[in-house]
Structures are given as C-alpha cells and as structure tokens.
Amino acid sequence: MPYPPLRPTSPSPLDLAPPTPARTAALDRRRWCLGAAAWAGLAGCSTLSGRPTTPADDGRGVVPFSNAPSTGALPAGWHELLLRRDLPNTRYELVDMGGRRVLHALADQSTSVLRCDVSIDPRRQPWLDWDWRAEQVDTRATVADDALDDCPVRLLVGFDGDPSGLSLRDRLFSEQVELFTGHTVPYATLTYVWDGQAPVGSVFSYARTSRVRYLVVESGDRHAGRWRRYRRNVVDDYRRVYGGEPGRIISVGLITDSDDLKTRTEAWVGDLRFG
C-alpha cells in the first residue's frame, strides 16, 4: 500500500537556533548528508511511488560526448547536479584528447555530479562499455569509509523498481532526501568505482541506505595516467550486488570528487554505450 508522506512532528534545535554562520554551516552539512545520497542515487530520476519521470522504455541511450559540436560546454542531455554551497563544484567540460572528444573532470577539494536521463531495457541491452583515465589516485580514499569517500571517477547506473518492498529505513531515508533536497532517489543504484584501496570485485553499501551499492572495478594507483577500458553486464552485476532482477535503467551519472580528503584530482571519460 502507498506509504504516507513523512513530516517532522517538531522542529529540531538546529532549526530553532538563530541564523548564525555556525548554524548555516551545520544546516549545509545536514543537507549534504542527504544530498550526497541523492547524487549517489542519481537523484531526480524516479519517484518513490514507482512512477518514473521518464516515459515508457523507448531505447533512449546515453548522449555521447564524442558527437558534441564543440569543446567546452556539455552536450545537451547531460546536467550537472550541484550539492554543496560551502565547497567548489567539480569542473566538467569537453576536451579533445588522443584524436577524440571526451569528458574532462577536475576536482580541487570539490564535488558535483553529472547526470543523463535514459530509458533502457537492460535485458535487451545488458552490456555497458566505457573507458576512463585517472591522472591521480589517492590510495587513502575508499568508498568503504564514509569519511574517506573520494574517487577519481565513478559511474552510476540508476534503476526503476517497485518500492513497496523497501524497508522502513530506506523509505524514511528517501522521504528525508526529498524533503531537504527536492530530489527523489531511484529504486536502486549500481555504482562502478575506481577505489583507492579496496580490491577489485569488492561490494559495499552506502552507509545511509541499502539502495545505493558500490562495485569496485579498478583499485589503487597502478594504472593512474592510463586509459582503462571496461565491459560490464549490468544484469549480472545487479544480480550479484542486489540479489534480484533489475528494472528499467532510467539514468546514468559520473562523479569525480575530492572534498573529503581535500586533494586535487582529474580524470577523463569516453563515451558510455549500452548494447
């Protein structure tokens, strides 16, 4: 049955405090904890009621970077989601590199996410191909620790699904994200990660909800400064990570961030293709 909207029964001490700089910073941190989950889940891609904001499956794929008419601005279809007012945003732009047009991401103690809405049946197009290159990899960083959760690059795949089976904890989390950020969280998000230390093949859940999970596909700095190519079966990976069958793919996203460890990192990403 539909889950009733949740609303605070009374304001918190933080909400009642006078508008001092310290209070503003604390509110930003609280919104960030929720907003981080929103981008980690590709916020804004589906509703909690299970009614997606995108139309029924029409095979609409990921907008390629290589076909963009010029460098600099992002191609139509890609949108940046800003997360924190107290930190710089990661800089994303198109550049020409090695004879092709790719995405360049530069994070300097910063964070933000790029998102592209899609409409893909994973059973018809289960294979996801992409390549990326990380210039620096901080071997302290890992998605296994919330305080060290920086990545030179990660790729997020958002799935639709029936929320009626979600736990109370996950429902509460989703309601709070929507309340504080204005965004909603997909039913499930599979995130491919270049981690600083966790072994390839490791699986982790996001600390605040089980509906965002990480799969490490690259680890450490051994391959820093080199292009790395991947081909993943998202259906098989979803089954392994979530233990069930995936719904329609409704979005993809990219993140390069360095706000937790206060470092500088840059990465490049080629076209993302389902097939």
Phi, psi and chi 1 to 4 in degrees:
 res  aa     phi    psi   chi1   chi2   chi3   chi4
   1 MET       -  156.5   80.6 -176.4  162.5      -
   2 PRO   -61.1  140.8  -20.5   31.1      -      -
   3 TYR   -88.6  127.5 -161.7   79.4      -      -
   4 PRO   -66.6  147.7   23.9  -33.2      -      -
   5 PRO   -60.2  143.3  -18.4   29.9      -      -
   6 LEU  -101.2  136.8  -61.4  177.0      -      -
   7 ARG  -137.2  145.2  -68.2  -65.1 -178.7  -92.8
   8 PRO   -60.2  137.2  -17.7   29.1      -      -
   9 THR   -80.4  -23.4   55.9      -      -      -
  10 SER  -154.7  152.2   61.2      -      -      -
  11 PRO   -69.3  149.6   23.4  -32.3      -      -
  12 SER   -81.1  163.3   71.4      -      -      -
  13 PRO   -55.7  -32.8  -25.5   33.3      -      -
  14 LEU   -64.4  -39.4 -176.6   60.5      -      -
  15 ASP   -69.8  -30.7  -65.3  -43.1      -      -
  16 LEU   -85.6  -15.0  -67.4  173.0      -      -
  17 ALA   -67.1  152.9      -      -      -      -
  18 PRO   -65.0  155.2   22.6  -33.6      -      -
  19 PRO   -75.8   73.8   28.7  -35.5      -      -
  20 THR   -92.6  164.2   63.2      -      -      -
  21 PRO   -57.0  -38.3  -26.8   35.1      -      -
  22 ALA   -64.5  -40.9      -      -      -      -
  23 ARG   -65.2  -41.9 -179.0 -158.0  172.7 -148.6
  24 THR   -59.4  -43.0  -60.0      -      -      -
  25 ALA   -64.3  -40.1      -      -      -      -
  26 ALA   -65.0  -40.9      -      -      -      -
  27 LEU   -63.3  -40.9  -75.5  168.5      -      -
  28 ASP   -61.5  -39.9  -78.7  -17.8      -      -
  29 ARG   -65.4  -39.2  -76.2 -166.9  -63.6  -88.6
  30 ARG   -66.0  -44.4 -176.0  171.6   68.6  177.0
  31 ARG   -63.4  -34.1  -68.4 -172.1 -176.3  100.5
  32 TRP   -64.3  -42.2  159.3 -117.9      -      -
  33 CYS   -57.2  -39.7  -70.4      -      -      -
  34 LEU   -77.7  -41.3  -63.7  165.8      -      -
  35 GLY   -64.8  -33.9      -      -      -      -
  36 ALA   -60.1  -40.7      -      -      -      -
  37 ALA   -67.3  -34.9      -      -      -      -
  38 ALA   -64.0  -46.0      -      -      -      -
  39 TRP   -72.9  -34.4   62.1 -110.7      -      -
  40 ALA   -61.6  -29.0      -      -      -      -
  41 GLY   -99.0   14.8      -      -      -      -
  42 LEU    56.6   62.5  -68.9  177.1      -      -
  43 ALA   -53.8  146.6      -      -      -      -
  44 GLY    86.9   12.1      -      -      -      -
  45 CYS  -100.3  -22.5  -58.2      -      -      -
  46 SER  -152.5  165.8   68.5      -      -      -
  47 THR   -99.7  158.9   66.0      -      -      -
  48 LEU   -66.9  -22.0  -62.0  178.4      -      -
  49 SER   -78.5   -3.5   64.9      -      -      -
  50 GLY    87.1    2.5      -      -      -      -
  51 ARG   -95.6  104.3  -64.3 -174.8  -64.4  -87.0
  52 PRO   -66.2  152.2   24.7  -33.0      -      -
  53 THR   -79.5  -16.3   57.5      -      -      -
  54 THR   -90.5  157.2   52.3      -      -      -
  55 PRO   -70.0  174.3   24.7  -33.8      -      -
  56 ALA   -56.8  155.8      -      -      -      -
  57 ASP   -46.9  118.6 -179.8   29.4      -      -
  58 ASP  -125.8   11.4   57.2    9.1      -      -
  59 GLY    73.5   13.5      -      -      -      -
  60 ARG   -69.7  118.3  178.0  160.7   40.6   88.6
  61 GLY   -96.4 -170.5      -      -      -      -
  62 VAL   -75.5  132.2 -174.7      -      -      -
  63 VAL   -66.7  122.6  175.8      -      -      -
  64 PRO   -75.1  149.2   27.0  -33.1      -      -
  65 PHE   -78.4  -32.4  -57.3  123.3      -      -
  66 SER   -67.1  -22.3   58.9      -      -      -
  67 ASN   -92.4    0.7  -66.9  -15.2      -      -
  68 ALA   -61.7  140.9      -      -      -      -
  69 PRO   -69.6  -20.0   23.8  -32.9      -      -
  70 SER  -154.8  166.3   62.3      -      -      -
  71 THR   -81.1  172.8   58.1      -      -      -
  72 GLY    94.0  -97.5      -      -      -      -
  73 ALA   -64.3  150.3      -      -      -      -
  74 LEU   -73.1  150.6  -62.5  173.1      -      -
  75 PRO   -69.7  152.6   25.0  -33.1      -      -
  76 ALA   -57.6  134.2      -      -      -      -
  77 GLY   111.2  -21.4      -      -      -      -
  78 TRP  -102.1  134.6  -76.7   93.5      -      -
  79 HIS  -131.9  139.2  -50.4  -77.6      -      -
  80 GLU   -91.6  134.4 -174.2  171.0    8.8      -
  81 LEU  -107.6  114.4 -178.4   60.8      -      -
  82 LEU   -86.5  140.4  -50.7 -178.9      -      -
  83 LEU  -117.5  -43.3  -57.4  171.8      -      -
  84 ARG  -128.9  130.7  -66.6 -173.4   62.0  169.6
  85 ARG   -80.4  -18.4  -68.5  175.8  -65.5  176.8
  86 ASP   -93.3    3.2   60.0  -32.1      -      -
  87 LEU  -133.7  152.9  -72.4  175.8      -      -
  88 PRO   -65.1  158.0  -13.9   26.6      -      -
  89 ASN   -91.8  146.4  -60.4  -49.3      -      -
  90 THR   -59.9  140.4  -62.9      -      -      -
  91 ARG   -93.4  120.1  179.9  179.3  177.4 -178.0
  92 TYR  -115.9  132.3  -63.2  101.9      -      -
  93 GLU  -157.0  159.8   62.4  179.3   -9.9      -
  94 LEU   -88.8  138.5  -63.7 -176.4      -      -
  95 VAL  -137.6  160.6  -61.3      -      -      -
  96 ASP   -95.6  128.2  -71.4  -27.4      -      -
  97 MET  -149.2  125.5 -175.3  179.0 -170.6      -
  98 GLY    62.4   32.0      -      -      -      -
  99 GLY    82.2   13.4      -      -      -      -
 100 ARG  -146.7  164.4   60.5  175.5  176.1  150.8
 101 ARG   -96.0  125.3 -168.5  151.2  -68.7  167.3
 102 VAL  -135.5  169.7  -61.4      -      -      -
 103 LEU   -88.1  133.3  177.2   73.4      -      -
 104 HIS  -111.9  131.7  176.1 -124.5      -      -
 105 ALA  -122.1  130.4      -      -      -      -
 106 LEU  -126.9  116.7  174.9   61.3      -      -
 107 ALA  -113.9  122.9      -      -      -      -
 108 ASP  -125.7   90.3 -170.8   -4.4      -      -
 109 GLN    54.5   41.4  -55.5 -179.2   52.2      -
 110 SER  -136.5  172.8   62.9      -      -      -
 111 THR  -160.3  143.1 -177.6      -      -      -
 112 SER  -173.7  171.5   59.6      -      -      -
 113 VAL  -131.0  148.9   61.5      -      -      -
 114 LEU  -105.4  142.2  -70.1 -174.8      -      -
 115 ARG  -135.2  143.4 -172.5 -172.1   78.8 -135.3
 116 CYS  -132.1  122.1 -179.8      -      -      -
 117 ASP   -78.4  135.9  -65.5  -28.6      -      -
 118 VAL  -134.0  177.3  -59.5      -      -      -
 119 SER  -148.9   93.7 -176.7      -      -      -
 120 ILE  -132.9  133.7  -63.9  170.5      -      -
 121 ASP   -86.6  111.3 -179.1   -9.2      -      -
 122 PRO   -67.3  -18.8   24.5  -33.8      -      -
 123 ARG   -76.5  -27.1  -70.1  166.0 -175.5   77.4
 124 ARG   -86.8  -31.0  -63.5  179.3   58.7 -171.5
 125 GLN  -133.5   75.9  -64.5 -180.0  -74.3      -
 126 PRO   -82.5  -16.4   30.8  -35.5      -      -
 127 TRP   -93.5  130.5  -66.8  100.5      -      -
 128 LEU  -116.0  120.7  173.0   57.7      -      -
 129 ASP  -112.8  137.5  -65.8  -88.1      -      -
 130 TRP  -162.5  166.3   81.4   93.2      -      -
 131 ASP  -139.9  151.1   61.8  -17.1      -      -
 132 TRP  -147.8  165.9   59.6   28.9      -      -
 133 ARG  -142.1  127.3  170.2  177.6  170.1  167.4
 134 ALA  -110.3  125.9      -      -      -      -
 135 GLU   -79.0  -36.4 -162.4   65.3   16.6      -
 136 GLN  -130.0  140.9  -54.9   88.6   11.2      -
 137 VAL  -131.8  114.3 -179.8      -      -      -
 138 ASP   -79.9  114.7 -168.2  -35.0      -      -
 139 THR   -74.6   -2.7   54.8      -      -      -
 140 ARG   -82.1  -25.7  -60.5  172.1  -63.2  168.0
 141 ALA   -74.4  140.4      -      -      -      -
 142 THR  -161.3  141.7  178.0      -      -      -
 143 VAL   -74.6   -6.1  -64.8      -      -      -
 144 ALA   -74.7  -14.2      -      -      -      -
 145 ASP  -130.0  119.7 -172.9  -26.7      -      -
 146 ASP   -58.5  -30.4 -135.6   16.6      -      -
 147 ALA   -81.0  -11.2      -      -      -      -
 148 LEU  -120.8   20.4  -55.0  173.7      -      -
 149 ASP   -81.3   65.5 -172.5    7.6      -      -
 150 ASP  -110.1  149.2  -74.7  -19.3      -      -
 151 CYS  -142.3  138.6  -74.0      -      -      -
 152 PRO   -62.7  -31.0   23.4  -32.8      -      -
 153 VAL  -167.4  141.6   61.8      -      -      -
 154 ARG  -147.4  152.0   61.4 -176.8  108.5 -173.5
 155 LEU  -121.3  127.5  167.7   58.7      -      -
 156 LEU  -113.6  136.1  -55.9   85.8      -      -
 157 VAL  -121.6  117.9 -175.8      -      -      -
 158 GLY   -98.1  136.1      -      -      -      -
 159 PHE  -118.6  143.8  -64.4   85.9      -      -
 160 ASP   -81.5  166.2 -159.2    4.2      -      -
 161 GLY   177.1  177.1      -      -      -      -
 162 ASP   -91.5  112.8  179.4    3.8      -      -
 163 PRO   -79.0   -1.5   31.3  -35.4      -      -
 164 SER   -63.9  -22.7   62.7      -      -      -
 165 GLY   -94.3    4.5      -      -      -      -
 166 LEU   -70.0  150.7  -66.2  179.9      -      -
 167 SER   -70.8  161.7   67.9      -      -      -
 168 LEU   -59.0  -39.7  176.3   61.1      -      -
 169 ARG   -60.1  -44.8  178.6  173.3 -178.7  -94.1
 170 ASP   -68.6  -35.6  -72.5  -25.3      -      -
 171 ARG   -66.6  -44.0  -72.7  173.8 -179.9  -98.2
 172 LEU   -60.5  -43.4  -73.1  168.4      -      -
 173 PHE   -60.7  -47.6  170.8   82.4      -      -
 174 SER   -62.1  -40.9  -62.9      -      -      -
 175 GLU   -62.5  -41.1  -69.9  -78.2   -8.6      -
 176 GLN   -68.6  -38.1  -69.6  -62.5  -48.1      -
 177 VAL   -59.5  -46.2  168.8      -      -      -
 178 GLU   -65.3  -37.9 -174.0  172.6   13.4      -
 179 LEU   -64.6  -44.3  177.4   63.9      -      -
 180 PHE   -92.0  -22.2  -77.3  104.6      -      -
 181 THR  -115.0  -19.0   70.0      -      -      -
 182 GLY    81.1    2.1      -      -      -      -
 183 HIS  -108.6  158.7  -60.7  -65.9      -      -
 184 THR  -115.5  160.4   52.2      -      -      -
 185 VAL  -106.7  134.6 -178.7      -      -      -
 186 PRO   -59.2  162.8  -21.7   33.2      -      -
 187 TYR   -58.1  -41.5  172.9   77.1      -      -
 188 ALA  -152.6  147.5      -      -      -      -
 189 THR  -132.3  125.5  -60.3      -      -      -
 190 LEU  -103.2  123.0  171.0   63.1      -      -
 191 THR  -118.2  119.4  -53.7      -      -      -
 192 TYR   -88.9  128.4  -64.7  106.6      -      -
 193 VAL  -125.2  139.2  174.5      -      -      -
 194 TRP   -96.5  104.4 -172.3  -32.5      -      -
 195 ASP   -97.6  152.4 -161.4   88.0      -      -
 196 GLY   -75.0  -24.5      -      -      -      -
 197 GLN  -146.5  -25.7   54.7  176.8  -70.9      -
 198 ALA   -68.0  139.8      -      -      -      -
 199 PRO   -63.0  149.3  -20.2   31.8      -      -
 200 VAL   -58.7  135.5  171.3      -      -      -
 201 GLY    96.9  -11.1      -      -      -      -
 202 SER   -66.2  146.5  -60.4      -      -      -
 203 VAL  -124.1  132.1  175.3      -      -      -
 204 PHE  -133.8  150.5  -58.1   96.5      -      -
 205 SER  -100.6  145.6  -70.6      -      -      -
 206 TYR   -62.7  142.3 -179.2   58.6      -      -
 207 ALA   -60.6  -29.2      -      -      -      -
 208 ARG  -101.4  -10.0  -64.7  174.5  179.8   84.1
 209 THR  -159.3  143.0  176.3      -      -      -
 210 SER   -79.8   -3.7   64.0      -      -      -
 211 ARG   -89.4    4.7  -54.8  -45.6  -60.4  172.8
 212 VAL  -124.3  118.6  177.3      -      -      -
 213 ARG  -133.3  148.1  -59.6 -171.1 -175.7 -177.7
 214 TYR  -110.0  140.6  -54.7  111.6      -      -
 215 LEU  -125.8  117.4  175.6   57.7      -      -
 216 VAL   -79.1  123.0  177.7      -      -      -
 217 VAL  -113.5  -10.9  -65.0      -      -      -
 218 GLU  -149.2  144.0 -166.3   73.0   50.3      -
 219 SER  -141.5  141.2  179.9      -      -      -
 220 GLY    75.4 -174.8      -      -      -      -
 221 ASP  -105.4   12.0   59.8    0.2      -      -
 222 ARG   -57.8  -37.8  176.9 -175.6  175.5 -171.3
 223 HIS  -105.5   17.4  -61.8  -62.5      -      -
 224 ALA   -61.1  141.5      -      -      -      -
 225 GLY    82.1    7.7      -      -      -      -
 226 ARG  -126.1  149.3  -55.1  177.1 -172.3  175.1
 227 TRP   -74.2  135.2  -79.3   98.5      -      -
 228 ARG  -123.6  129.5  -57.8  -70.2  -69.0  164.7
 229 ARG  -110.1  143.7 -175.3  172.9  -64.3  -83.5
 230 TYR  -136.1  149.4  -51.8   84.9      -      -
 231 ARG  -138.5  112.8 -168.6  166.8 -155.7 -107.7
 232 ARG  -122.0  140.9  -55.4  -67.5  -52.9 -165.1
 233 ASN   -89.7  106.1 -173.5  -54.4      -      -
 234 VAL   -68.2  -27.3  -64.0      -      -      -
 235 VAL   -67.1  -47.8  174.3      -      -      -
 236 ASP   -63.4  -41.5  -71.0  -14.6      -      -
 237 ASP   -66.2  -39.0  -73.2  -20.0      -      -
 238 TYR   -63.1  -45.1 -172.8   98.1      -      -
 239 ARG   -59.7  -40.4  -71.6  168.2  176.9  163.7
 240 ARG   -68.8  -43.4  178.0 -168.8  170.1 -161.8
 241 VAL   -78.4  -40.1  169.8      -      -      -
 242 TYR  -106.6  -17.6  -78.3  101.0      -      -
 243 GLY    72.9   27.8      -      -      -      -
 244 GLY  -153.5 -169.7      -      -      -      -
 245 GLU   -97.1  137.9  -65.8  -60.4  -48.2      -
 246 PRO   -78.4  150.2   29.9  -35.4      -      -
 247 GLY   -87.5 -167.8      -      -      -      -
 248 ARG   -62.9  142.0 -175.4  168.5   51.5   89.7
 249 ILE   -80.6  123.8  -61.1  170.2      -      -
 250 ILE  -114.1  -10.1   53.7  179.0      -      -
 251 SER  -167.7  158.7   54.3      -      -      -
 252 VAL  -131.8  157.3  -62.5      -      -      -
 253 GLY  -150.4  162.9      -      -      -      -
 254 LEU  -132.6  141.9  -67.2  163.7      -      -
 255 ILE  -137.8  131.4  -58.9  172.4      -      -
 256 THR  -124.7  120.5  -65.7      -      -      -
 257 ASP  -142.1  151.6   63.3  -34.9      -      -
 258 SER  -147.6   29.0   60.7      -      -      -
 259 ASP   -80.7  -25.7   56.4  -58.0      -      -
 260 ASP   -75.6  -45.0  -74.1  -30.6      -      -
 261 LEU   -95.0   -0.6  -66.3  170.9      -      -
 262 LYS    56.6   52.1  -51.9  -58.3 -178.8 -173.8
 263 THR  -119.9 -172.1   58.0      -      -      -
 264 ARG  -126.7  131.8 -176.4 -178.4 -173.3  -83.3
 265 THR  -148.1  153.3 -172.1      -      -      -
 266 GLU  -140.1  153.5   60.0 -177.9  -31.9      -
 267 ALA  -149.1  162.3      -      -      -      -
 268 TRP  -129.8  143.9  -66.3  -97.8      -      -
 269 VAL  -133.4  132.6 -176.2      -      -      -
 270 GLY   -87.9 -171.3      -      -      -      -
 271 ASP   -60.8  146.3  -70.6  -16.5      -      -
 272 LEU  -105.2  128.0  -44.1  173.4      -      -
 273 ARG  -132.6  131.1  -61.7 -175.5  179.0   90.2
 274 PHE   -98.9  142.3  -77.1   94.0      -      -
 275 GLY  -166.7      -      -      -      -      -
